[in-house]
C-alpha cells in the first residue's frame, strides 16, 4: 500500500484551520499526543492535552481556537487552529482512511440469488450470500460474505451489509445505511403468554416488520426485533453501537446516538437527537423526549421529558442522581459518627 502524506497546508484546507508554523511540514499518520512520532499529526481537544505538546514528538497538532498551547515552537512544528476539533478529526481521519475491503462489482459465483429478486446497478455481492424471493436491492448496494436477505426485503441504494448480516423477510433498509458484521434485523419479538391451562408458555407471533430509514449505522451484533403487528422503526441518521438490543415495536427517532450493550424493551418511544450511554436498560413502553440524555448503566423505568439528563438505577434527573450519589458517599462517615455517639452514651 502506498504511503499517504499530507502537508500542514493541505490539512488546513481540508479542516478550515489557521496555520501556526511551517505550512510545508508533512505528516504520514495520526496518533495520540503522548504516543505520536515524528511525522504524525495529533489532536488536542482541551488544555489537559496541550500541556503535553512540548514533550510530544508529533509534527502537527490540531487545537480548538481559544485553547492555550504552552511552549509552542512555531519554527519547527505546526499547530492548526480550528473551530471544532471533533469535526476536524473526522475530516483528517478520512484523509488517511484505507480503501474498504469490499467484494468486487457483480455477483460472486457462490451466491444464491432468487430469480424474482431485483438487483440494481453497480452492486457488489460477496461469497455465500443468499437473496430470497422478491428482494429488492438498490443501486450501489454492497453485500459482504455470508449475508442472508429474507423474502420481500428491500435494501436502499448505496447501503452496505458487512459479513454475516441477516435481514428478515419483508424488512426495509433505507439508503446509505451501514450494518456491521453480525447485525440481525427482523427477528421475532420476545413475547409469550401462559397457556389456557397454565401448563406452558405460548409463543406470540410477530407479524410486523422493521423499517430502518436512510443514513443509519448499526454496530456489530446489534439486533432489532420485528413489530408484533405494525413495525419497529429507526429514524434517519441514527447511530447505534455494538451489541444493542432493540425490542419489538420500538420507535427510535432521528439522529440519536445509542452506545454499546444498551437494551431497549418493547414499545419504547425515543425522540430525536437523544443520547444514550453504554449499558443502559429501558423498560417497556417508556417514552423518552427529544434531546434527552441518559447516563451509562442507567435503569430507565419512567418517562423522560424532552431535553432532560437522567442517570442512576433506577434512573432519575441528573441533579437528583448526583445528590443521591453524594449522600451515599457520606454514609460511612455518618455511620461512624453514630457508632461513636452510641459508645459515648
C-alpha positions in Angstrom: 0.0 0.0 0.0 1.4 3.4 -1.0 2.4 5.7 1.9 -0.1 8.6 2.3 1.3 12.0 3.0 -0.4 15.3 3.7 1.1 18.7 4.4 0.0 21.1 7.0 -1.3 23.4 4.2 -3.4 20.7 2.6 -4.8 19.6 6.0 -5.6 23.2 7.0 -7.6 23.5 3.7 -9.5 20.3 4.5 -10.4 21.3 8.0 -10.7 25.1 7.6 -7.9 25.6 10.0 -5.4 28.5 10.6 -1.7 27.6 10.3 0.7 28.5 13.1 4.1 27.3 12.0 5.6 25.9 8.7 3.0 25.1 6.1 5.1 22.6 4.3 5.6 20.1 7.2 4.4 16.7 6.1 2.6 14.1 8.2 2.1 10.4 7.4 -0.2 9.3 10.1 -2.4 10.2 13.1 -1.7 9.4 16.8 -2.4 10.5 20.3 -0.3 13.3 21.7 1.7 11.1 24.0 2.2 8.2 21.5 3.0 10.3 18.4 6.2 10.0 16.5 7.9 12.5 14.2 5.8 12.8 11.1 2.5 12.2 13.0 -0.5 14.5 13.4 -2.2 14.7 16.7 -5.3 16.3 18.3 -5.6 18.3 21.5 -9.2 19.0 22.3 -8.6 20.9 25.6 -5.9 22.3 27.9 -5.3 18.9 29.5 -3.7 17.7 26.3 -2.0 20.9 25.2 0.2 20.7 28.3 1.8 17.6 26.7 2.6 19.3 23.4 6.0 20.4 24.5 7.1 16.8 25.1 5.2 15.2 22.2 7.1 14.2 19.1 4.1 15.0 16.8 4.9 17.3 13.8 1.4 18.8 13.5 -1.2 19.4 16.2 -4.9 20.4 15.8 -6.3 22.6 18.5 -9.6 24.4 19.1 -9.4 28.1 18.8 -9.0 29.8 22.2 -7.2 26.9 23.9 -3.7 27.9 25.2 -0.8 25.8 24.0 2.3 26.4 26.2 5.8 26.3 24.8 4.9 26.0 21.1 7.9 26.5 18.8 6.4 27.7 15.5 9.8 27.4 13.8 9.9 23.6 13.9 6.3 22.4 14.4 2.9 23.4 13.3 -0.4 24.0 15.0 -3.7 24.2 13.1 -6.3 26.2 14.9 -9.9 25.0 14.2 -13.4 25.9 15.3 -14.4 22.3 16.2 -11.8 19.7 16.9 -14.2 16.8 16.7 -15.3 17.8 13.2 -11.7 18.3 12.2 -10.8 14.9 13.5 -13.4 13.4 11.3 -12.1 15.2 8.2 -8.5 14.3 8.9 -9.1 10.6 9.5 -10.9 10.4 6.2 -7.8 11.6 4.5 -5.8 8.6 5.9 -8.6 6.1 5.6 -7.7 2.9 3.7 -10.0 1.6 0.9 -12.7 -0.7 2.2 -12.3 -4.4 1.8 -15.4 -4.9 -0.3 -16.3 -7.7 -2.8 -15.7 -7.0 -6.5 -18.5 -5.5 -8.5 -21.0 -8.1 -9.6 -22.3 -11.3 -8.1 -19.9 -13.9 -6.7 -20.3 -17.3 -8.2 -21.2 -18.9 -4.9 -24.1 -16.5 -4.1 -27.6 -17.8 -4.4 -29.9 -15.2 -5.9 -33.7 -15.9 -6.3 -34.9 -15.3 -9.9 -37.6 -13.0 -8.7 -35.1 -10.7 -6.9 -34.5 -7.2 -8.3 -30.8 -6.3 -8.4 -29.7 -2.7 -9.0 -26.8 -1.4 -11.0 -23.2 -1.5 -9.6 -24.0 -3.9 -6.7 -21.3 -6.0 -5.1 -22.4 -9.3 -3.8 -19.8 -11.5 -2.0 -19.4 -15.2 -1.5 -22.2 -17.4 0.0 -24.7 -14.6 0.1 -28.4 -15.8 0.0 -31.0 -13.4 -1.5 -34.5 -14.8 -1.3 -37.7 -14.3 -3.5 -38.9 -10.7 -4.3 -35.9 -9.0 -2.6 -35.1 -5.5 -4.0 -31.5 -4.3 -3.9 -30.9 -0.7 -4.9 -28.1 0.7 -7.0 -24.6 0.5 -5.4 -25.5 -1.9 -2.6 -22.6 -3.7 -1.1 -23.2 -7.2 0.4 -20.3 -9.0 2.0 -19.9 -12.7 2.5 -22.5 -15.0 4.2 -25.2 -12.4 4.3 -28.8 -13.7 4.2 -31.7 -11.5 3.0 -35.2 -12.8 3.5 -38.1 -12.9 1.2 -39.5 -9.5 0.2 -36.9 -7.4 2.0 -35.8 -4.1 0.5 -32.3 -2.6 0.7 -31.9 1.0 -0.4 -29.2 2.4 -2.7 -25.6 2.6 -1.5 -26.2 0.7 1.7 -23.5 -1.7 3.0 -24.2 -5.0 4.7 -21.0 -6.4 6.2 -20.3 -10.1 6.7 -22.9 -12.4 8.4 -25.7 -9.8 8.5 -29.2 -11.3 8.5 -32.2 -9.4 7.2 -35.6 -10.9 7.9 -38.5 -11.2 5.5 -40.2 -8.0 4.4 -38.0 -5.7 6.4 -36.9 -2.4 4.8 -33.5 -0.8 5.0 -33.0 2.7 3.7 -30.3 4.3 1.6 -26.7 4.9 2.7 -27.0 2.7 5.7 -24.2 0.7 7.2 -24.9 -2.6 9.0 -21.8 -4.1 10.6 -21.0 -7.8 10.9 -23.5 -9.9 12.8 -26.4 -7.5 12.7 -29.7 -9.2 12.7 -32.8 -7.3 11.5 -36.3 -8.7 11.9 -36.0 -11.4 14.5 -39.2 -12.4 16.3 -40.0 -10.1 19.2 -39.8 -11.6 22.7 -43.4 -12.3 23.5 -45.1 -15.2 25.3 -48.2 -15.8 27.4 -49.4 -18.6 29.6 -51.4 -21.3 28.0 -55.1 -21.6 29.0 -54.4 -24.5 31.3 -51.3 -22.7 32.8 -49.1 -25.6 31.9 -46.7 -23.9 29.5 -45.8 -20.7 27.6 -47.4 -19.9 24.3 -45.3 -18.0 21.7 -47.0 -14.9 20.4 -46.5 -14.5 16.7 -44.9 -11.2 15.5 -46.2 -10.3 12.0 -44.9 -6.8 11.7 -41.7 -5.6 10.1 -38.6 -3.5 10.8 -38.2 -0.1 9.0 -34.7 1.4 9.0 -34.6 4.9 7.5 -31.7 6.5 5.5 -28.2 7.0 6.8 -28.5 4.7 9.8 -25.5 2.8 11.1 -25.8 -0.3 13.3 -22.8 -1.7 15.2 -21.7 -5.4 15.2 -24.1 -7.9 16.6 -26.9 -5.5 17.2 -30.4 -7.0 17.0 -33.6 -5.3 16.0 -36.8 -7.2 16.6 -39.8 -7.0 14.2 -43.0 -5.5 15.3 -45.8 -7.6 16.8 -48.4 -6.3 14.4 -47.1 -3.0 13.0 -43.4 -2.1 12.8 -40.2 -1.4 14.7 -38.7 1.8 13.3 -35.3 3.5 13.5 -35.2 7.1 12.3 -33.0 8.8 9.8 -29.3 9.4 10.8 -29.4 7.4 14.0 -26.2 5.7 15.0 -26.3 2.6 17.2 -23.2 0.9 18.7 -22.3 -2.8 19.0 -24.4 -5.3 20.9 -27.5 -3.3 21.3 -31.0 -4.9 21.6 -34.0 -3.0 20.1 -37.2 -4.7 21.1 -40.4 -5.1 19.1 -42.5 -2.1 18.2 -39.8 0.4 19.4 -39.9 3.8 17.6 -36.4 5.5 17.7 -36.3 9.0 16.3 -33.8 10.7 14.0 -30.1 11.4 14.8 -30.0 9.5 18.0 -26.8 8.0 19.4 -27.1 4.8 21.4 -23.9 3.2 22.9 -22.9 -0.4 23.3 -24.8 -3.1 25.3 -27.9 -1.0 25.7 -31.1 -3.0 25.9 -34.4 -1.3 24.8 -37.5 -3.3 25.7 -40.6 -3.5 23.5 -42.8 -0.5 22.6 -40.3 2.2 23.8 -40.6 5.5 22.1 -37.4 7.6 21.7 -37.5 11.1 20.3 -35.0 12.9 18.0 -31.4 13.7 19.0 -31.4 11.5 22.1 -28.1 10.4 23.5 -27.9 7.1 25.4 -24.7 6.0 27.0 -23.4 2.4 27.4 -25.2 -0.5 29.2 -28.5 1.3 29.7 -31.7 -0.7 30.3 -35.0 0.8 29.2 -38.3 -0.8 30.4 -41.2 -1.5 28.1 -43.5 1.4 26.9 -41.2 4.2 28.3 -41.3 7.5 26.4 -38.1 9.5 26.0 -38.4 13.1 24.8 -36.4 14.9 22.1 -32.8 15.8 23.1 -32.8 13.8 26.3 -29.5 12.3 27.6 -29.2 9.1 29.7 -26.0 8.3 31.6 -24.2 4.9 31.5 -25.7 1.9 33.3 -28.9 3.7 34.0 -32.1 1.7 34.5 -35.0 3.7 32.9 -38.4 2.8 34.2 -40.2 6.2 33.9 -40.8 8.6 31.0 -38.0 11.2 30.5 -39.1 14.7 29.4 -37.5 16.3 26.4 -34.1 17.9 27.0 -33.5 16.4 30.4 -30.5 14.4 31.5 -31.0 11.3 33.7 -28.8 8.9 35.5 -28.7 6.1 38.0 -30.6 2.9 38.9 -33.5 3.5 38.9 -32.8 6.5 36.7 -33.7 9.9 37.9 -33.0 13.5 36.8 -29.3 14.2 36.9 -29.4 16.7 39.8 -31.3 14.2 41.9 -29.0 11.4 41.0 -25.9 13.4 41.9 -27.4 14.3 45.2 -28.2 10.6 45.9 -24.6 9.6 44.9 -23.1 12.4 47.1 -25.3 11.3 50.1 -24.3 7.6 49.6 -20.6 8.6 49.7 -21.2 10.3 53.0 -23.0 7.3 54.7 -19.8 5.6 56.0 -18.8 8.8 57.9 -22.3 9.3 59.2 -22.4 5.7 60.4 -19.0 6.1 62.1 -20.2 9.2 63.9 -23.4 7.3 65.1 -21.3 4.4 66.4 -19.0 6.8 68.3 -22.1 8.6 69.8 -23.6 5.3 70.9 -20.3 4.2 72.6 -20.2 7.5 74.5 -23.7 7.1 75.9 
